[in-house]
Amino acid sequence: MQSLPAIPDIFKLKRGSGSPQRFQDRLTIFLFLLPAIILFLLFVIYPIFQSIYYSLFNWKGFGPATDFVGLSNFKNILSDKVFMIAIRNGLFIIAFSLCLQLPLSMLLAVLVGRNMPGRVFFRSIFFLPYVLSEVISALMWLFILNPDPERGFINALLILIPGVKAQAWLGNTSLVMPAIFAALTWKYFGYHMLLFMTGLQNIPAEIEEAARMDGANVFQNFFFITLPLLGGTIRTSVYLSVLGSIQQFILVWIMTKGGPVNASETMATYMYRFGFVRFQLGYGSAVAIYMFLFCLMFSLIYQRLTRQPDYLTGL
């Protein structure tokens, strides 16, 4: 009877010999991640569950939460017209950011990122507003939009035009949101420009040079080469812009506090008003849960819709 061939030693040792080393590697990784995991659980996960708990109570912030109301806070929020105005204003900021702010940032990044004279100076000038804090930016725009022509820069320019009067930019329900969006654009324009400039630097110059040699003009080069290769950067910029628009608070609160007549209310200012001004922390926690759900739903849907390979991965 013919005996079976012997099993090579490599197959005998493969299963057991690497397991202690593998366990040690995993333990090392876990120990390095442990501080970050603890901080994440303490400052992210725990506040979320705590907000969910308090949102079920009519809690003023003093003492234990005992007045259980269930889902009444969530129902009252959806029936409040001011909260609907806050959602509308959030959609306004998102729409104008995607249709106006980001395209202009991309166009400026293409101009400044190329062989434009003085491009280093222009990069610094456009990125400087992002370095400033939102508080300083809001105070600056309060002076710029001052309704008094002797103090407000924009109104001082408007009265120089015959037949044009000074406007109460932050006191007019029709003008307050465009005025706030102008301040937001000034603040974050340079940040998105820097993102697009980073994406442009990752595009090989040989591709554009080859297209020009084949007869492609400037517009064809941009729309058929530069724009598709910026797909990953565009998706990142859109994602950050939408999430930032949903959570916009500091600049709006300092400039208008949600006024006049709640015309500039956002979800963040609405939450702050009830949670920390009126001390209805149970109601404010419910608003925070709605904001969290909006951001989470957008993130999940966006990640699924944009799950496609980047053109630069194959270069």
C-alpha positions in Angstrom: 0.0 0.0 0.0 1.4 3.3 -1.1 1.8 5.8 1.8 0.5 9.4 1.5 3.1 12.1 0.8 4.3 14.0 3.9 2.8 17.4 4.5 5.4 20.1 4.1 6.5 21.8 7.3 5.4 25.2 6.1 1.7 24.2 6.2 2.1 22.8 9.7 3.5 26.0 11.1 1.5 28.5 9.2 -1.6 28.2 11.4 -0.1 28.3 14.8 3.2 30.0 14.6 1.9 33.4 13.6 -1.0 33.6 16.1 1.0 34.9 19.1 2.7 37.6 17.0 -0.7 38.5 15.5 -2.2 38.8 19.0 0.7 41.0 20.1 0.3 43.2 17.1 -3.4 43.6 17.7 -2.8 44.3 21.4 -0.3 47.0 20.5 -2.7 48.6 18.1 -5.5 48.5 20.7 -3.3 50.1 23.4 -2.3 52.9 21.0 -6.0 53.5 20.1 -7.3 53.2 23.6 -6.8 57.0 24.6 -8.6 58.1 21.4 -11.4 55.5 22.0 -11.9 56.8 25.5 -12.0 60.4 24.4 -14.4 59.5 21.6 -16.8 57.7 24.0 -16.5 60.4 26.6 -17.0 63.5 24.4 -19.0 62.1 21.4 -21.0 59.0 22.2 -21.9 59.8 25.8 -23.2 63.3 25.0 -25.4 61.9 22.2 -27.1 59.4 24.5 -27.3 62.0 27.2 -29.1 64.4 24.7 -31.5 61.6 23.7 -32.3 61.0 27.4 -32.9 64.6 28.2 -35.0 65.2 25.1 -37.7 62.9 26.6 -38.1 65.2 29.5 -39.3 68.8 30.2 -36.1 69.7 31.9 -35.0 73.2 32.8 -31.3 72.2 33.5 -31.6 72.3 37.3 -31.8 69.1 39.3 -32.7 65.7 38.0 -35.0 65.3 35.0 -38.3 64.0 36.3 -41.0 65.5 34.1 -41.2 62.8 31.4 -43.0 64.0 28.3 -41.9 61.2 25.8 -41.8 62.4 22.2 -43.8 65.6 22.8 -40.7 67.8 22.4 -40.0 66.3 18.9 -43.7 66.8 17.9 -43.7 70.4 19.1 -40.5 71.2 17.2 -42.0 70.0 13.9 -45.1 72.1 14.5 -43.2 75.3 15.3 -43.1 77.7 12.3 -39.8 79.2 13.5 -38.1 75.8 13.2 -39.4 75.6 9.6 -37.9 79.0 9.0 -34.6 77.7 10.4 -34.7 74.7 8.0 -35.5 77.0 5.1 -32.6 79.2 5.9 -30.3 76.2 6.2 -31.4 75.1 2.7 -30.8 78.6 1.4 -27.2 78.6 2.7 -26.6 75.1 1.3 -28.1 76.0 -2.2 -26.1 79.2 -2.6 -23.0 77.6 -1.2 -23.1 74.8 -3.8 -24.3 77.0 -6.7 -22.2 80.1 -6.1 -19.5 79.8 -3.5 -17.9 76.5 -4.5 -17.8 77.2 -8.3 -16.3 80.6 -7.7 -13.7 79.1 -5.3 -12.8 76.5 -8.0 -12.5 79.2 -10.7 -10.3 81.3 -8.5 -8.2 78.2 -7.6 -7.6 77.5 -11.3 -6.5 81.1 -11.9 -4.4 81.5 -8.8 -2.9 78.1 -9.0 -1.5 78.5 -12.4 1.1 81.0 -13.8 -0.8 84.0 -12.7 1.4 87.0 -11.8 1.4 87.6 -8.1 -0.4 84.3 -7.3 1.4 84.0 -4.0 0.0 87.3 -2.8 -3.5 86.5 -4.0 -3.4 83.1 -2.2 -2.6 84.8 1.1 -5.2 87.5 0.7 -8.0 85.1 -0.1 -7.1 82.7 2.6 -6.6 85.3 5.3 -10.4 85.6 6.3 -10.4 81.9 7.1 -7.6 82.3 9.6 -9.7 84.9 11.5 -12.1 83.6 14.2 -15.8 83.7 13.4 -16.4 86.2 16.2 -13.9 88.7 14.7 -15.4 88.1 11.3 -18.9 88.7 12.5 -17.9 91.9 14.3 -16.2 93.1 11.1 -19.3 92.6 9.1 -21.4 94.3 11.6 -19.4 97.4 10.9 -19.4 96.9 7.2 -23.2 96.4 7.1 -24.0 99.2 9.5 -27.1 101.1 8.3 -25.6 104.4 9.1 -23.8 105.7 5.9 -21.2 107.4 8.1 -20.2 104.1 9.7 -21.2 101.4 7.3 -18.8 100.8 4.4 -21.3 99.4 2.0 -24.0 102.0 2.6 -21.3 104.7 2.3 -20.6 103.4 -1.3 -24.3 103.1 -2.1 -25.2 106.7 -1.4 -22.6 107.8 -3.9 -24.8 106.3 -6.6 -27.6 108.7 -7.6 -31.1 107.5 -6.6 -29.8 104.7 -4.3 -30.5 104.8 -0.6 -28.8 103.2 2.4 -30.2 99.8 3.4 -30.7 98.3 6.8 -29.0 95.0 5.7 -29.5 93.2 9.0 -32.8 94.8 9.8 -34.7 93.9 6.7 -36.3 90.4 6.5 -35.6 90.3 2.8 -32.0 91.3 2.9 -30.7 89.7 6.1 -30.0 86.2 4.7 -28.2 87.5 1.5 -26.1 89.7 3.8 -25.3 86.8 6.1 -24.4 84.6 3.1 -22.0 87.3 1.9 -20.2 87.2 5.2 -20.1 83.4 5.2 -18.7 83.5 1.6 -16.0 86.0 2.6 -15.1 83.8 5.6 -14.9 80.4 3.9 -14.1 81.3 0.3 -10.4 80.9 0.8 -10.8 77.6 2.6 -12.5 75.9 -0.4 -10.1 77.6 -2.7 -7.2 76.0 -0.8 -8.9 72.6 -1.2 -9.2 73.0 -4.9 -5.7 74.2 -5.2 -4.5 71.1 -3.4 -6.5 69.0 -5.8 -5.0 70.8 -8.8 -1.5 70.1 -7.6 -2.3 66.4 -7.7 -3.2 66.5 -11.4 -0.1 65.6 -13.6 0.8 68.5 -15.8 1.7 66.1 -18.6 -2.0 65.3 -19.2 -2.9 68.9 -19.8 0.1 69.5 -22.0 -0.8 66.4 -24.1 -4.3 67.8 -24.5 -3.0 71.1 -25.7 -0.8 69.4 -28.2 -3.8 67.6 -29.5 -5.6 70.9 -30.1 -7.7 71.3 -26.9 -8.4 74.9 -26.0 -8.5 76.3 -22.4 -12.2 75.6 -21.9 -12.0 72.0 -23.3 -9.0 71.4 -21.1 -10.9 72.5 -18.0 -14.2 70.8 -18.6 -12.9 67.5 -20.0 -9.6 67.1 -18.0 -9.3 69.3 -15.0 -12.9 69.1 -13.8 -13.2 65.2 -13.9 -9.8 64.8 -12.2 -11.0 67.1 -9.4 -13.9 64.8 -8.6 -12.6 63.7 -5.3 -11.8 67.2 -4.1 -15.2 68.5 -5.3 -17.0 65.7 -3.3 -15.0 66.6 -0.2 -15.7 70.3 -0.6 -19.5 69.7 -1.1 -19.6 67.4 1.9 -17.9 69.9 4.2 -19.9 72.8 2.9 -23.3 71.1 3.5 -22.4 70.0 7.0 -21.1 73.4 7.9 -24.2 75.1 6.6 -26.5 72.8 8.7 -24.4 73.6 11.9 -23.9 77.4 11.2 -24.2 79.3 14.5 -21.5 81.7 15.7 -21.5 84.2 12.8 -25.3 84.3 12.6 -25.8 84.6 16.3 -23.4 87.5 16.7 -24.7 89.4 13.7 -28.5 89.0 14.1 -29.3 86.5 16.9 -31.8 85.0 14.5 -33.6 88.2 13.8 -35.3 90.3 12.6 -38.5 88.5 13.4 -36.7 85.1 13.2 -35.9 85.8 9.5 -32.2 84.6 9.9 -32.9 81.8 12.3 -30.9 78.6 11.8 -31.2 75.2 13.5 -28.1 75.9 15.7 -29.4 79.3 16.8 -32.9 77.8 17.4 -31.3 75.1 19.6 -29.2 77.7 21.5 -32.2 80.0 22.1 -34.3 77.3 23.7 -31.4 75.4 25.4 -29.3 78.2 26.9 -31.4 81.4 26.7 -34.8 80.1 27.8 -33.3 77.2 29.8 -35.6 74.6 28.1 -32.8 72.1 27.9 -35.1 69.1 27.2 -36.5 70.9 24.2 -33.1 72.1 23.1 -31.8 68.5 23.3 -34.5 67.4 21.0 -33.5 70.1 18.5 -29.9 68.8 18.8 -31.1 65.3 18.0 -32.8 66.6 14.9 -29.6 68.3 13.8 -27.7 65.1 14.4 -30.2 63.0 12.4 -30.1 65.5 9.5 -26.2 65.4 9.4 -26.2 61.6 9.8 -28.8 61.0 7.0 -27.0 63.4 4.7 -23.7 61.7 5.4 -25.1 58.2 4.7 -26.9 59.2 1.5 -24.0 61.2 0.3 -21.5 58.4 0.9 -23.7 56.0 -1.0 -24.3 58.3 -4.0 -20.6 59.3 -4.3 -19.2 55.8 -4.0 -17.3 55.8 -7.3 -13.6 55.4 -8.2 -11.5 58.5 -8.6 -9.9 59.2 -11.9 -6.5 59.9 -10.3 -6.3 56.4 -8.8 -5.4 54.9 -12.2 -2.8 57.5 -13.0 
